């Protein structure tokens, strides 16, 4: 088959009419970047383990700090309530008088001396005595004495159901206008005068004790937690290291197995092709010669009918030989690996001639387009399938193969002047077009764009554009 050195194939869509070209239909799909799985790396795993450990420590630290704070508050409130009960029983109640309940100034002065000597100190910073109506009968802050404030619900409960109530106070009530600091431990409980008159005894303790106790609890908790986590890491590190080594070995084994599988597949194709060529093909060639010789002898001996039969048999055998040789090229195109893509396309065109096609080829420089071996196999496969489809559905006709670089892409054009078809049928391929649908999937996986322009009566024009590796971005659709 003659190889043309000038373009013989138009890259414009084949026209249905002079004024209405067939539109391009893209049959490949836009390739999405695959989510590649990074190989397991010991450094990466160690980094993730350290990061996870840091996150665990942070979460445990926050939760432990919150828990220590709550526990310290609970213990401090309990201690403050205990101290208030002791002071109420041992100091305040023995010093109460009815005169104090009546607001007598001398009684207030006497109570103030007792409170400042025996109650106020580092653990109690404020003392008040209330009447059931909310009047401050005594306070170590003189400006509060004699003033009336509404009692809270807890204070009323403490009076109506005699009990000790303790809580953390935000010091935001009107009675706390002379207090300093953000929070304090507030305790109140009922006390009684010698005549049985009920009063409300209230103390305030500093909140600093909560912070100190919280720090102590947190340090103890953090020490146990950190040491436990470090011990866990030390115990699991050897196991993790062995698992990483096994994962690495398994990955390398899979890679070697894949390489051997591909090599075995290629070797098997070569073996099948060689077996067919050296066995059945050669036997058929010999059979064709024998049949032709027998036909000549039958003609010479005056047996024309037998001679015609033998000549028909010889022709049939030669046709089967051509079919087998075409199949050999399909199974394993030796010229693609040995002589290059251009020679393989020329051989493909020559084998297509046996199927009723007249094929013109324009592939000058096809071996210098920068395609990888996989991309060359894809180009050969697409051209092969397009010619096979033309032979099956359009022969006899003239087809053209053109391969050239256009801009940053390598473009394969396969045209024929056959009857054409409706490309819409490729979405639900009928028998005979399923191979082209498979090729569309192969082109999509390779990042190529496969298009067709065809209409009934307008011929068919297939085009595939592929980006050579290292030449920039992927081909757009």
Helices and strands as residue ranges (DSSP letters): E 15-17, E 20-21, E 25-26, H 42-87, I 88-92, H 93-95, H 98-101, H 105-118, E 126-131, E 136-139, G 142-144, H 153-160, E 165-169, G 174-176, E 184-192, E 198-206, H 208-276, I 277-281, H 282-300, H 304-331, H 334-338, H 341-352, G 353-355, E 357-362, G 366-368, H 373-393, E 397-406, E 409-416, G 423-426, H 434-445, E 449-454, E 460-466
